[in-house]
Amino acid sequence: MLVKGTYFQNDKDRPLVYGDVEINNVKRQRLRGEELKDGVLCEPVMIGFCGTDNELMHMGSEGRLSAKFPEGTNRLINGHEGIVWVPSENRFAIVLIRGGDSYDPTRYTEDETYFEYGCDKADGLFADKQYFNPDMLLKIPDGYVKDGKLDLEFAKKMVFPDPFACMLFQLERMEDLGSAHNFRVAMKKYKCDEETARAKAKEEVFDRTVIFGLGTTGMFIGDLICRNHKNAKVLFVARSSEDSPKVSFALKRANSWAQNGEGGSAGYLQNTYDSEEELAKAIIDKMGGRATLFIGVSGSNVEHRIAFEQKVLGCNGVYNSFSLGPKITFDTMPFGFENHLIMGSINFRQDHMEKAIELLAESNYNEIVELIDRDEFAADPIGAYKNKIYSKSAPMKTAVIWNPKYIQL
């Protein structure tokens, strides 16, 4: 079936193209042990742009995308954040992006395989129609559809379940690893049993949390830490001015949970320093000590130098590498004696996705989403990425109404 859409290809000058593209109904399985199922034909309604899309475009310009293409093709229809209409079921749905021949496609092992709609080996949402595994079409909460149309402000929130679910996974991982890493210290410190010590260590890993970078992922994880750990102290570090809409929104959101005494608190430090030494000192001074947890989400190599070379990460601290691209180096002598733990995982499970949909529906994250007109994007998708969606003046999040007939404008 030929449809209009955008797709990535290996081409120096045209790595992203809008035009006619053929879609195929490929049998896929959600998890290992489940049957292969034909896809259900859906109509994408609202789609968000992700930094992964931008990276894939660069990979295409360098001829490095072949491993990402669906079998038998030489292109990948992009798009993995959004909401679709399912005509055969007369409902809207959020697409669960990752599946495959694995027990848990977010934690697959050497003898398992996975696919990701719009990212890896399976076509995504940026097309007028697309096939998706019926078991991977997640329900939306009640109350957001009227006369067959989707509430616009709710639809804006639904470009975030994928990254928000990823941050729920990060939170779970940091809790698990923080508890396992430091519970023996807590047993000695508090003279308590192991169960109590593990619970205390799980909380204390967030005592002084640095979030280095303030994109949507940094914003989401700060929000979730403060929401779930009332004694947490979070410090966002980025280059934006303190009175910028992005910083103001992040701080207001993260600090909202402390208003009733049930959540942690967040602060901000603008990086205007001439040297990494000065920046590191300012972070430690602002937090009142070295970090118990350092989360790198800036995509820059500065992250690991601030944490390790400049000693912002304290003894027994956890380093969460969430950026794609930077290399991490450390001096093995202080690394070993200061008992640092480095973790990195960029995944989520279906239960995280379902929880993300529930939490986002009740949130105000629609306020940070701006729309680009479909015709403007289709006329020059590469230019739209470079000059608007990922320019220096870009909004926190950009989305497109792909099919306006399903949106209540």
C-alpha positions as CSV (number, residue, x, y, z in Angstrom):
1,M,0.0,0.0,0.0
2,L,1.4,3.4,-1.0
3,V,0.9,6.2,1.5
4,K,2.3,9.7,2.1
5,G,5.0,9.9,4.8
6,T,8.5,10.7,5.7
7,Y,11.3,8.2,5.8
8,F,15.1,8.0,6.4
9,Q,17.5,6.7,3.9
10,N,21.3,6.5,3.4
11,D,21.8,9.6,1.3
12,K,24.4,12.4,2.0
13,D,22.0,15.2,0.8
14,R,18.6,13.7,1.3
15,P,18.7,11.5,4.5
16,L,15.0,12.4,5.2
17,V,12.4,12.5,2.5
18,Y,8.6,13.2,2.3
19,G,6.6,11.5,-0.4
20,D,5.1,8.2,-1.5
21,V,6.3,5.2,0.6
22,E,5.1,1.7,0.6
23,I,3.9,0.1,3.9
24,N,3.7,-3.6,4.5
25,N,1.7,-5.7,6.9
26,V,4.5,-7.6,8.6
27,K,3.7,-10.3,11.2
28,R,5.3,-9.4,14.5
29,Q,5.2,-10.7,18.1
30,R,5.0,-8.5,21.2
31,L,7.0,-10.9,23.4
32,R,8.8,-14.3,23.1
33,G,6.4,-17.2,23.4
34,E,3.5,-15.1,21.9
35,E,2.2,-15.8,18.4
36,L,3.2,-13.7,15.4
37,K,0.2,-11.5,14.5
38,D,-0.7,-9.5,11.5
39,G,-0.7,-5.8,12.1
40,V,-3.8,-3.6,12.5
41,L,-4.1,-0.7,10.1
42,C,-4.0,2.6,12.0
43,E,-4.1,6.2,11.1
44,P,-1.5,8.4,13.0
45,V,-3.1,11.4,14.5
46,M,-0.5,13.4,16.6
47,I,3.2,12.7,16.4
48,G,6.1,14.1,18.4
49,F,9.6,14.7,17.2
50,C,12.4,13.1,19.3
51,G,16.1,13.7,19.5
52,T,16.5,10.1,18.3
53,D,14.9,11.1,15.0
54,N,17.4,13.9,14.6
55,E,20.3,11.4,15.3
56,L,18.9,8.9,12.8
57,M,18.8,11.7,10.1
58,H,22.5,12.4,10.8
59,M,23.3,8.7,10.5
60,G,21.5,8.6,7.2
61,S,23.6,11.4,5.8
62,E,26.7,9.4,6.8
63,G,25.4,6.2,5.3
64,R,25.1,4.3,8.6
65,L,21.4,3.4,8.7
66,S,21.3,0.0,6.9
67,A,21.1,-2.0,10.1
68,K,18.0,0.0,11.1
69,F,15.9,-0.6,8.0
70,P,13.0,-3.1,8.0
71,E,14.0,-6.4,6.3
72,G,13.8,-6.1,2.5
73,T,13.8,-2.3,2.4
74,N,16.3,0.5,2.0
75,R,14.5,3.0,4.2
76,L,12.8,3.5,7.6
77,I,9.6,5.4,8.2
78,N,10.4,7.4,11.3
79,G,8.3,8.5,14.3
80,H,7.8,6.7,17.6
81,E,6.0,9.1,19.8
82,G,2.3,9.7,19.3
83,I,-1.3,8.6,19.2
84,V,-3.2,6.8,16.4
85,W,-6.8,6.1,15.4
86,V,-7.7,2.4,15.1
87,P,-10.6,2.3,12.6
88,S,-11.3,-1.4,13.0
89,E,-11.8,-0.9,16.8
90,N,-13.2,2.6,16.7
91,R,-10.8,3.9,19.2
92,F,-7.6,5.9,19.8
93,A,-4.4,4.2,21.0
94,I,-0.8,4.8,22.1
95,V,1.7,2.6,20.3
96,L,3.9,0.5,22.5
97,I,7.1,1.0,20.5
98,R,9.4,-2.0,21.4
99,G,8.7,-5.7,21.0
100,G,10.3,-8.8,19.5
101,D,11.5,-12.3,20.1
102,S,12.5,-11.7,23.7
103,Y,11.0,-12.2,27.1
104,D,11.5,-8.5,27.8
105,P,12.5,-6.5,24.7
106,T,13.8,-3.7,26.8
107,R,16.3,-6.0,28.5
108,Y,16.9,-8.5,25.7
109,T,19.9,-11.0,25.8
110,E,22.3,-12.3,23.2
111,D,20.0,-14.9,21.8
112,E,17.0,-12.6,21.6
113,T,15.9,-10.0,19.1
114,Y,13.9,-6.8,19.2
115,F,12.3,-4.2,17.0
116,E,11.2,-0.6,17.6
117,Y,8.6,1.1,15.5
118,G,10.1,4.1,13.8
119,C,13.6,3.4,15.2
120,D,14.9,0.0,14.5
121,K,13.8,-2.7,11.9
122,A,10.1,-1.6,11.9
123,D,8.4,1.4,10.3
124,G,6.9,4.1,12.5
125,L,4.2,6.7,12.7
126,F,5.1,9.4,10.2
127,A,2.8,8.1,7.5
128,D,-0.9,8.5,6.6
129,K,-1.5,4.8,7.6
130,Q,0.6,2.2,9.3
131,Y,0.4,-1.4,10.6
132,F,0.9,-2.1,14.3
133,N,0.8,-5.3,16.3
134,P,-2.7,-5.4,17.9
135,D,-1.3,-6.2,21.3
136,M,0.9,-3.1,21.2
137,L,-2.0,-0.6,20.8
138,L,-2.4,0.7,24.4
139,K,-5.6,2.2,25.6
140,I,-6.0,5.8,26.5
141,P,-7.9,7.0,29.7
142,D,-11.6,7.7,29.4
143,G,-12.9,11.3,29.1
144,Y,-10.7,12.7,26.3
145,V,-12.8,11.9,23.3
146,K,-15.9,13.8,22.2
147,D,-17.9,13.0,19.1
148,G,-15.1,10.9,17.8
149,K,-12.5,13.6,18.2
150,L,-9.5,13.8,20.6
151,D,-9.0,16.7,22.9
152,L,-6.1,18.7,21.6
153,E,-4.4,19.4,24.9
154,F,-4.6,15.8,25.9
155,A,-3.2,14.8,22.5
156,K,-0.2,17.0,23.1
157,K,0.6,15.2,26.3
158,M,0.5,11.9,24.5
159,V,3.7,12.6,22.5
160,F,5.5,12.0,25.8
161,P,4.6,8.4,27.0
162,D,7.7,6.9,25.4
163,P,10.3,9.2,27.0
164,F,8.3,9.4,30.3
165,A,8.2,5.6,30.5
166,C,11.9,5.6,29.9
167,M,12.3,7.9,33.0
168,L,10.0,5.6,35.1
169,F,12.4,2.8,34.2
170,Q,15.4,5.0,35.1
171,L,13.8,5.8,38.5
172,E,13.2,2.1,39.2
173,R,16.8,1.3,38.2
174,M,18.3,4.0,40.4
175,E,16.2,2.9,43.4
176,D,17.2,-0.7,42.9
177,L,20.9,0.0,42.4
178,G,21.1,2.7,45.1
179,S,19.6,0.3,47.6
180,A,21.9,-2.6,46.6
181,H,25.0,-0.4,46.4
182,N,24.7,1.2,49.9
183,F,22.6,-0.9,52.1
184,R,25.5,-2.3,54.0
185,V,26.7,1.2,54.9
186,A,23.2,2.0,56.1
187,M,23.1,-1.2,58.3
188,K,26.2,0.0,60.1
189,K,25.2,3.7,60.2
190,Y,21.7,3.0,61.6
191,K,22.4,-0.3,63.4
192,C,19.4,-1.9,61.7
193,D,18.5,-5.0,59.8
194,E,19.0,-5.5,56.1
195,E,15.4,-4.9,55.0
196,T,15.4,-1.5,56.8
197,A,18.8,-0.6,55.5
198,R,17.9,-1.3,51.9
199,A,14.8,1.0,52.3
200,K,17.0,3.8,53.8
201,A,19.7,3.4,51.1
202,K,17.0,3.5,48.4
203,E,15.9,6.9,49.7
204,E,19.3,8.3,50.5
205,V,20.7,7.9,47.0
206,F,18.6,10.9,46.1
207,D,19.8,13.1,48.9
208,R,21.9,15.3,46.6
209,T,21.0,14.7,43.0
210,V,22.6,16.5,40.1
211,I,20.7,16.4,36.8
212,F,23.2,17.7,34.2
213,G,21.2,19.0,31.3
214,L,17.6,20.2,31.0
215,G,15.8,18.7,28.0
216,T,12.6,16.9,28.5
217,T,14.3,13.8,29.9
218,G,16.1,15.8,32.5
219,M,12.8,17.5,33.4
220,F,10.9,14.3,33.6
221,I,13.3,12.5,35.9
222,G,13.6,15.5,38.2
223,D,9.8,15.6,38.4
224,L,9.6,11.8,39.2
225,I,12.4,11.9,41.8
226,C,10.7,14.8,43.7
227,R,7.3,13.1,43.3
228,N,8.4,9.8,44.8
229,H,11.1,10.8,47.3
230,K,10.1,13.4,49.8
231,N,13.7,14.0,51.2
232,A,15.3,14.3,47.7
233,K,17.2,17.4,46.8
234,V,17.6,17.9,43.1
235,L,19.8,20.4,41.3
236,F,19.3,21.0,37.6
237,V,22.4,22.3,35.8
238,A,22.2,23.7,32.3
239,R,23.0,26.8,30.3
240,S,19.5,28.3,30.0
241,S,18.9,31.5,32.0
242,E,17.1,31.0,35.3
243,D,14.1,33.0,34.2
244,S,13.6,31.1,30.9
245,P,10.2,29.4,30.5
246,K,11.9,26.0,30.4
247,V,13.7,26.4,33.7
248,S,10.6,28.0,35.3
249,F,8.4,25.2,34.2
250,A,10.8,22.5,35.3
251,L,11.2,24.0,38.8
252,K,7.5,24.6,39.3
253,R,6.7,21.1,38.2
254,A,9.4,19.4,40.4
255,N,8.6,21.5,43.4
256,S,4.9,21.1,43.2
257,W,5.1,17.8,45.2
258,A,6.7,19.5,48.2
259,Q,3.8,21.8,48.7
260,N,1.9,19.3,50.8
261,G,5.1,17.9,52.5
262,E,5.1,14.8,50.4
263,G,7.7,15.5,47.8
264,G,11.3,16.5,47.3
265,S,12.7,19.9,46.3
266,A,14.5,21.2,43.2
267,G,16.9,24.1,42.5
268,Y,18.7,25.3,39.4
269,L,22.3,26.4,38.6
270,Q,23.0,28.2,35.4
271,N,26.3,27.2,33.8
272,T,27.9,30.6,33.1
273,Y,31.3,29.6,34.4
274,D,34.6,30.0,32.5
275,S,36.1,26.7,33.7
276,E,34.9,23.3,34.7
277,E,36.6,23.7,38.1
278,E,34.5,26.8,38.8
279,L,31.3,25.0,37.7
280,A,32.1,22.0,39.9
281,K,32.7,24.2,42.9
282,A,29.4,26.1,42.4
283,I,27.5,22.8,42.1
284,I,29.0,21.4,45.4
285,D,28.4,24.8,47.1
286,K,24.8,24.9,45.9
287,M,24.1,21.4,47.1
288,G,25.9,21.7,50.4
289,G,28.2,18.7,49.6
290,R,29.2,16.3,46.8
291,A,26.5,14.5,44.9
292,T,25.0,11.1,46.0
293,L,23.6,10.7,42.5
294,F,24.7,12.3,39.2
295,I,22.5,12.0,36.1
296,G,24.0,12.9,32.8
297,V,21.4,14.0,30.2
298,S,23.2,16.8,28.4
299,G,24.7,14.8,25.6
300,S,28.1,16.4,26.2
301,N,31.4,15.0,27.4
302,V,31.4,17.7,30.1
303,E,29.2,15.4,32.2
304,H,31.8,12.8,33.2
305,R,34.5,15.3,33.7
306,I,32.4,17.3,36.2
307,A,31.4,14.1,38.0
308,F,34.7,12.3,38.1
309,E,37.7,14.6,37.3
310,Q,36.2,17.6,39.2
311,K,34.9,15.3,42.0
312,V,31.3,16.4,42.0
313,L,30.2,12.8,42.6
314,G,30.8,11.9,46.2
315,C,32.0,8.7,47.8
316,N,29.6,5.7,47.3
317,G,27.8,7.8,44.6
318,V,25.9,6.5,41.6
319,Y,26.5,7.9,38.1
320,N,23.6,7.4,35.7
321,S,24.7,7.8,32.1
322,F,21.6,8.6,30.0
323,S,23.2,10.6,27.2
324,L,23.7,9.1,23.8
325,G,27.1,9.8,22.4
326,P,29.5,10.9,25.2
327,K,32.3,8.7,26.3
328,I,32.9,8.2,30.0
329,T,36.4,8.0,31.4
330,F,37.6,7.9,35.0
331,D,40.8,7.5,37.0
332,T,40.6,4.0,38.4
333,M,42.4,4.9,41.6
334,P,39.8,7.3,43.1
335,F,37.0,5.5,41.2
336,G,37.7,2.3,43.2
337,F,38.5,3.9,46.5
338,E,35.5,6.2,46.4
339,N,33.3,3.2,45.5
340,H,31.5,4.8,42.6
341,L,28.8,2.9,40.6
342,I,28.2,3.7,36.9
343,M,24.9,2.6,35.4
344,G,23.4,3.0,31.9
345,S,20.2,1.7,30.4
346,I,17.8,3.3,28.0
347,N,14.7,1.1,28.2
348,F,11.2,0.7,29.5
349,R,8.5,-2.0,29.9
350,Q,4.9,-2.0,28.9
351,D,3.8,-1.4,32.5
352,H,6.0,1.8,32.5
353,M,4.3,2.9,29.3
354,E,0.9,2.4,30.7
355,K,1.8,4.2,33.9
356,A,3.3,7.1,31.9
357,I,0.0,7.5,30.0
358,E,-1.9,7.6,33.3
359,L,0.5,10.2,34.9
360,L,0.8,12.4,31.8
361,A,-3.0,12.5,31.4
362,E,-3.2,14.3,34.8
363,S,-0.2,16.6,34.1
364,N,0.3,19.9,32.5
365,Y,3.1,18.8,30.1
366,N,0.9,20.0,27.2
367,E,2.1,23.5,28.0
368,I,5.6,22.8,26.7
369,V,4.5,21.3,23.4
370,E,4.4,23.6,20.3
371,L,3.0,22.5,16.9
372,I,4.5,22.7,13.5
373,D,2.1,22.7,10.5
374,R,2.1,19.4,8.6
375,D,2.4,21.1,5.2
376,E,5.4,23.2,6.4
377,F,7.1,20.0,7.7
378,A,6.3,18.0,4.5
379,A,7.6,20.8,2.2
380,D,11.1,20.6,3.7
381,P,11.5,18.0,6.5
382,I,15.3,18.4,6.7
383,G,15.0,22.2,6.9
384,A,12.2,21.8,9.6
385,Y,14.5,19.7,11.7
386,K,17.5,22.0,11.4
387,N,15.8,25.4,11.5
388,K,12.9,24.9,13.8
389,I,12.5,21.6,15.6
390,Y,16.1,21.3,16.7
391,S,17.4,24.9,16.3
392,K,18.8,26.8,19.2
393,S,15.5,28.6,19.6
394,A,13.5,25.4,19.4
395,P,10.7,24.8,21.9
396,M,11.0,22.2,24.5
397,K,8.9,19.8,22.4
398,T,7.6,20.0,18.9
399,A,4.7,17.9,17.5
400,V,2.6,17.8,14.4
401,I,-1.1,17.1,13.9
402,W,-0.8,14.5,11.2
403,N,-4.5,14.0,10.7
404,P,-6.6,17.0,11.9
405,K,-10.0,15.3,11.3
406,Y,-9.5,13.4,14.5
407,I,-8.5,16.4,16.7
408,Q,-11.0,18.7,18.5
409,L,-9.4,22.0,17.6
